[in-house]
Amino acid sequence: MGSFKLEVIDKIAALMTAAFGLVAALAWNETIKALMYEVFGEAESGLMGYLIYAIIVTIVAVAAIILIARTYNKVKSKEEAKAAAKNKKE
């Protein structure tokens, strides 16, 4: 990787990815169960609400992770191109 800037961006991307993974996991938490109970009533009838919510949160998290990875790869490519150009000049 080489540059400090790229290493920092790499670590930030990894932390953000982990954070979105945690958010997706927390979608299944007791708090969401309580919210779905308020919306759908009894637990038996609210199961579909839990499932729909968890699927939506997971899809959003996956989309965010993909966007983070693409952004990171663009920055990485630019930094590597800069480093290659600098090495050619030297």
Secondary structure, 3 states (H helix, E strand, C coil): CCCHHHHHHHHHHHHHHHHHHHHHHHCCCHHHHHHHHHHHCCHHHHHHHHHHHHHHHHHHHHHHHHHHHHHHHHHHHHHHHHHHHHHHHC
